[in-house]
Amino acid sequence: MEYKIIASIKKTPQGKQAEEILSKCVHCGMCNATCPTYQLLGDELDGPRGRIYQIKQVLEGATPTRTMQLHLDRCLTCLSCETTCPSGVKYGKLAEIGKQLIDDSLQRPLHEKLFRKILRIILPYPNRLGPLVRMGQICRPVLPAFLKNKIPEFQNKLRWPETKHTRTMLVLNGCAQPVMSPNINMATANVLDKLGISLLSISNSGCCGAVSQHLGAEHEAKKFMRANIDAWWPYIENGAEAIVITASGCGTVLKDYGQLLADDPDYSQKASIIATLSQDISEILSTEDMSRLHTPNEKPTLAFQSPCSLQHSQQLSGVVEKILTDFGYRLTTVKDAHLCCGSAGTYSLLQSNISNQLKVNKLKTLEEEQPELIATANIGCLHHLQSGTDIPVQHWIEIIDRM
């Protein structure tokens, strides 16, 4: 692709990175074939190729417009286009750069700024989000259906195993997950306990930084990252083998800590180590001797929804499916499994119309062979999908824990 990035941007780290990415794009258009928003809207500007053109214009000195901002806002950052691209274009990083450049020079409408600020001051903090969710759960029986479906039901919490093993791992506590589905991490601790591994939940760790990162608050995101590193570091020095991730969306960010904090002299080295130690629970279990886990005779038929953050960002397509089939679960065939369900972090709140249509489409394919359960690997996908179906949606590790 021909481009001429203006000098004021070209000399910055973002400009150099953008130039490297643009140099690989040949505008073949294969990315549009797997882009959920392009498939849904049919607008070139709502596909990766069109968005790259718009970002290129800004890099070349064009004045950012509200239209550009809207088209980039509609991007799910699902990275299905990266999986498809034959040239290896890192579209997700380019989109991040483009969004930041536009947001830095173009004021959003007041209602958008306010809503994004509210999300940033509530979602990453369980002690703020929790009371709101509990209030919704109390009022759930009398709420209209469209609200009731968005509020998780009460869960009887499992007990964290008390056995102490020689092998230890840390778990990412996260922010929304311990409020919405606290049993996911507890189920993970139970499974690892049966395998002779103690899973430690460190109280002063929390949000991975994804919420702030997705909403353009980079400095805020890095504060969460540094706080997690500080919380985990003494345990890593004492021999913790891994940081276990049970929300694949968070895994995408954790595995990028090294790059995100590369310019921080105090944290860059530690961040790189954290990124190396961070593993999705499926990666952990795929290397362990699973014969110690009891297998029940009767197993429900499952439809597995592979989150974009698992299959496209972390490139772990097929890992969970193999674990489940090895245990004897029958997995249904899911058409267009590469397409996003519409959750995408805060996307379901910011782009609700597109998000809901993608959810309807995804549930249609998941329900086609009438599974008894829908399994997933990400908290956002779980509750997004559950709001549109009567079939129970669970994290796959909870299903394994019942064995």
C-alpha positions in Angstrom: 0.0 0.0 0.0 1.2 3.5 -0.8 1.2 5.9 2.1 2.9 9.1 3.3 2.6 9.5 7.0 3.1 13.1 8.1 6.3 13.9 10.0 4.7 14.8 13.3 3.2 11.3 13.5 5.9 9.3 11.6 8.5 10.0 14.3 6.4 8.7 17.2 6.4 5.1 18.4 2.8 4.8 17.2 3.7 6.2 13.8 6.6 3.8 13.3 4.4 0.9 14.3 1.6 2.1 12.0 4.0 2.4 9.1 5.2 -1.2 9.6 1.7 -2.5 9.7 0.5 -0.5 6.6 3.5 -1.7 4.6 2.2 -5.3 4.8 -1.4 -4.5 3.6 -2.0 -5.3 -0.1 -5.7 -4.5 0.1 -6.8 -7.9 -1.2 -10.1 -7.7 0.7 -10.0 -11.2 2.2 -10.4 -9.6 5.6 -13.9 -8.4 4.7 -15.0 -12.0 4.1 -14.7 -12.8 7.8 -15.5 -9.4 9.4 -18.8 -9.6 11.4 -19.7 -5.9 10.9 -19.0 -6.0 7.2 -21.1 -9.2 6.9 -23.9 -7.5 8.8 -23.9 -4.0 7.4 -22.4 -4.5 3.9 -20.5 -1.2 4.1 -16.9 -1.1 3.0 -16.2 1.5 5.7 -17.4 -1.0 8.3 -14.9 -3.6 7.2 -11.1 -3.9 8.0 -10.0 -2.7 4.5 -12.2 0.4 4.7 -11.2 1.2 8.3 -7.5 0.9 7.3 -8.1 3.4 4.5 -9.7 5.8 7.1 -6.8 5.4 9.5 -4.3 5.9 6.7 -6.0 9.2 5.8 -5.6 10.4 9.4 -1.9 9.3 9.5 -1.4 11.3 6.2 -2.8 14.4 7.8 -6.5 14.4 7.1 -8.8 16.0 9.7 -10.5 13.3 11.7 -14.3 13.3 11.3 -17.2 12.1 13.4 -18.0 9.6 10.6 -14.5 8.1 10.9 -14.9 7.8 14.6 -18.3 6.0 14.2 -16.9 3.5 11.7 -14.0 2.7 14.0 -16.3 2.5 17.1 -18.3 -0.2 15.2 -15.2 -2.4 15.0 -15.5 -5.3 17.5 -11.7 -5.8 17.5 -12.5 -9.5 17.2 -9.4 -10.0 15.1 -11.1 -12.5 12.8 -9.5 -10.4 10.0 -6.0 -11.1 11.3 -6.7 -14.9 11.3 -7.8 -14.5 7.7 -5.1 -12.1 6.4 -2.5 -13.8 4.2 -0.1 -10.9 4.7 0.0 -11.0 8.5 -1.4 -7.5 8.9 -1.7 -6.6 12.6 -5.0 -4.8 12.1 -5.9 -4.8 15.8 -2.9 -2.7 16.7 -3.5 -0.3 13.8 -7.1 0.1 14.8 -6.0 0.9 18.4 -3.6 3.6 17.0 -6.2 5.0 14.7 -8.9 5.2 17.4 -6.5 7.0 19.8 -5.4 9.5 17.1 -9.0 10.4 16.3 -10.2 10.5 20.0 -7.2 12.8 20.8 -8.3 15.4 18.2 -12.0 15.0 18.1 -14.4 15.7 20.9 -17.1 13.1 21.5 -20.7 14.2 22.2 -21.2 14.8 25.9 -23.5 11.8 26.4 -20.9 9.5 25.0 -18.1 10.9 27.1 -20.3 10.6 30.2 -21.3 7.0 29.5 -17.8 5.9 28.8 -16.6 7.6 32.0 -19.3 5.8 34.0 -18.2 2.5 32.6 -14.6 3.2 33.6 -15.4 4.1 37.1 -17.7 1.1 37.7 -16.9 -2.0 35.7 -13.2 -2.5 36.7 -14.1 -2.3 40.4 -15.9 -5.3 41.9 -16.7 -3.3 45.1 -18.6 -0.8 43.0 -20.1 -3.2 40.4 -21.1 -5.8 43.0 -23.8 -3.8 44.9 -25.4 -2.7 41.6 -25.6 -6.3 40.4 -26.9 -7.5 43.8 -29.6 -4.8 43.7 -30.6 -6.0 40.2 -30.7 -9.6 41.4 -33.1 -8.6 44.3 -35.3 -6.7 41.9 -35.0 -9.3 39.1 -38.4 -11.0 39.5 -40.3 -7.8 38.8 -38.1 -6.4 36.1 -39.2 -6.3 32.4 -37.7 -9.2 30.4 -35.1 -7.1 28.5 -33.6 -6.1 31.8 -34.1 -9.3 33.6 -32.1 -11.2 31.0 -29.1 -9.0 31.5 -28.8 -9.7 35.2 -27.2 -12.9 36.4 -29.1 -15.1 38.8 -27.8 -15.7 42.4 -25.1 -18.4 42.6 -24.5 -20.6 45.6 -20.8 -20.1 45.9 -18.5 -23.1 45.8 -15.8 -23.5 48.5 -12.2 -22.8 47.6 -10.1 -25.9 48.3 -8.0 -25.8 51.4 -5.4 -28.4 50.5 -1.8 -27.0 50.1 0.2 -28.5 47.3 3.9 -28.1 46.4 2.9 -26.8 43.0 1.3 -23.3 43.0 -0.3 -21.1 40.4 -1.9 -17.7 40.6 -5.3 -16.8 39.2 -6.4 -13.5 37.6 -9.2 -12.3 39.9 -10.6 -9.9 37.2 -13.4 -7.4 37.8 -16.8 -8.4 36.3 -16.3 -12.1 36.6 -16.1 -12.4 40.4 -19.3 -10.4 40.6 -21.2 -12.0 37.7 -20.0 -15.6 38.0 -17.8 -16.1 41.1 -17.8 -19.9 40.7 -15.7 -19.9 37.5 -12.4 -19.3 39.4 -13.6 -21.6 42.3 -14.3 -24.4 39.8 -10.8 -23.8 38.3 -9.3 -24.1 41.8 -11.1 -27.3 42.4 -10.0 -28.9 39.1 -6.4 -27.9 39.7 -6.6 -29.1 43.3 -7.5 -32.6 42.0 -4.3 -32.4 39.8 -2.1 -31.5 42.7 -1.9 -27.8 42.1 -2.8 -25.0 44.5 -4.4 -22.0 42.9 -3.8 -18.8 44.8 -6.2 -15.8 44.6 -4.3 -12.7 45.5 -6.7 -10.2 47.1 -4.9 -7.0 46.0 -4.9 -8.0 42.3 -7.9 -7.1 40.1 -8.9 -5.8 36.7 -6.4 -6.7 33.9 -6.8 -3.2 32.4 -8.9 -4.2 29.4 -11.9 -2.0 30.2 -9.8 1.2 30.3 -7.7 0.1 27.3 -10.8 -0.5 25.2 -12.2 2.9 26.2 -9.1 4.7 25.2 -7.8 5.4 28.7 -4.3 4.0 28.2 -2.7 5.6 31.3 -5.5 4.3 33.5 -5.1 0.8 32.0 -1.4 0.8 32.8 -2.2 1.6 36.5 -4.2 -1.6 36.7 -1.4 -3.5 35.0 1.2 -2.2 37.4 -1.0 -3.0 40.4 -1.4 -6.6 39.3 2.4 -7.0 38.7 3.0 -5.6 42.2 0.5 -8.0 43.7 1.8 -11.1 41.9 5.5 -10.5 42.0 6.4 -11.8 45.5 4.6 -15.1 44.6 6.3 -15.3 41.3 9.7 -14.9 43.1 8.6 -17.7 45.4 8.0 -20.1 42.5 4.5 -19.7 41.2 4.4 -21.6 37.9 1.8 -19.6 36.0 -0.9 -17.0 36.1 -4.1 -18.8 35.2 -6.6 -17.0 33.1 -10.3 -18.0 33.0 -11.6 -15.1 31.0 -10.1 -15.3 27.5 -10.7 -11.6 26.9 -8.4 -10.8 29.9 -5.9 -13.2 28.5 -5.4 -11.2 25.4 -4.4 -8.2 27.5 -2.3 -10.1 30.0 -0.3 -11.7 27.3 0.4 -8.2 25.9 1.7 -6.7 29.1 5.2 -6.9 27.9 4.5 -4.7 24.9 2.1 -2.4 26.6 4.6 -1.6 29.3 7.7 -1.8 27.1 8.5 1.9 27.6 8.2 1.7 31.4 11.7 1.3 32.9 10.4 0.1 36.2 8.0 -2.5 34.9 9.0 -3.5 31.4 11.1 -6.6 32.5 8.5 -7.7 35.0 5.7 -7.2 32.5 7.5 -9.4 30.0 7.8 -12.2 32.6 4.1 -11.8 33.5 3.1 -12.1 29.8 5.2 -15.3 29.5 3.7 -16.8 32.6 0.1 -16.0 31.6 -1.8 -19.0 30.3 -5.4 -19.7 29.6 -6.7 -22.5 31.8 -7.1 -24.6 28.6 -3.3 -24.3 28.0 -2.7 -25.5 31.6 -4.9 -28.5 31.4 -3.8 -29.6 27.9 -0.3 -30.3 29.4 -1.5 -32.1 32.6 -2.3 -35.7 33.3 -6.1 -35.5 33.3 -6.6 -39.2 34.2 -7.0 -38.2 37.8 -10.3 -36.5 37.0 -13.4 -38.7 37.4 -15.5 -39.0 34.3 -19.3 -39.5 34.7 -21.2 -41.9 32.5 -23.9 -39.4 31.4 -22.6 -36.3 29.7 -24.7 -33.5 28.2 -24.4 -32.6 24.5 -22.5 -29.3 24.3 -22.3 -26.5 21.8 -19.0 -24.7 22.3 -18.8 -21.0 21.5 -15.1 -20.2 21.0 -14.6 -16.5 22.0 -12.8 -14.3 19.5 -10.2 -13.6 22.2 -9.5 -17.3 22.4 -9.4 -18.3 18.8 -8.2 -15.2 17.0 -6.3 -13.2 19.6 -4.6 -16.0 21.5 -4.7 -18.5 18.6 -6.0 -21.3 20.8 -8.6 -22.6 18.4 -9.5 -26.2 19.1 -7.7 -26.5 22.5 -10.9 -26.5 24.6 -12.8 -28.6 22.1 -10.1 -31.3 22.3 -10.2 -31.3 26.2 -14.0 -31.7 26.1 -14.0 -34.4 23.4 -11.2 -36.3 25.2 -13.5 -36.5 28.2 -16.3 -38.0 26.0 -18.5 -34.9 25.5 -20.2 -34.7 22.2 -19.8 -31.3 20.6 -22.3 -30.1 18.1 -21.1 -28.5 14.8 -21.3 -24.7 15.0 -21.6 -22.9 11.6 -19.6 -19.7 11.2 -17.8 -20.4 14.4 -15.2 -17.7 13.5 -17.8 -14.9 13.8 -18.1 -12.8 17.0 -21.1 -13.2 19.3 -21.3 -9.4 19.7 -20.1 -9.2 23.4 -16.6 -7.8 22.8 -15.9 -6.3 26.2 -17.9 -3.0 26.5 -19.1 -3.3 22.8 -22.5 -4.8 23.9 -23.1 -1.6 25.9 -21.8 0.9 23.4 -23.1 -0.6 20.2 -26.2 -2.5 21.4 -28.0 -2.7 18.1 -25.2 -4.4 16.2 -24.3 -6.5 19.3 -27.8 -7.8 19.7 -28.0 -8.8 16.0 -24.7 -10.6 16.2 -26.0 -12.4 19.3 -29.2 -13.5 17.6 -27.1 -14.9 14.6 -24.7 -16.7 16.9 -27.4 -18.3 19.0 -29.1 -19.5 15.9 -26.0 -21.5 15.0 -25.3 -22.7 18.5 -28.9 -23.9 19.0 -29.2 -25.6 15.6 -28.4 -29.1 16.8 -30.3 -28.7 20.1 -27.5 -28.9 22.7 -28.3 -29.4 26.3 -25.7 -26.8 27.3 -23.7 -24.0 25.6 -20.1 -23.8 26.8 -17.8 -20.8 26.4 -14.5 -19.5 27.8 -15.2 -15.8 28.4 -17.3 -14.1 31.0 -18.6 -11.4 28.6 -19.7 -14.0 26.0 -21.3 -16.1 28.7 -23.7 -13.5 30.0 -24.3 -11.9 26.6 -25.4 -15.2 25.1 -27.4 -16.2 28.2 -29.5 -13.1 27.8 -30.9 -14.4 24.6 -31.5 -18.1 25.2 -33.1 -20.5 27.7 -30.4 -23.1 27.2 -27.9 -22.8 30.1 -24.6 -21.1 29.2 -21.6 -22.0 31.3 -17.9 -21.7 31.4 -16.4 -25.0 30.2 -14.3 -25.3 33.3 -17.5 -25.5 35.5 -18.6 -28.5 33.4 -15.2 -30.2 33.9 -15.4 -29.5 37.7 -18.7 -31.4 38.0 -16.9 -34.6 36.8 
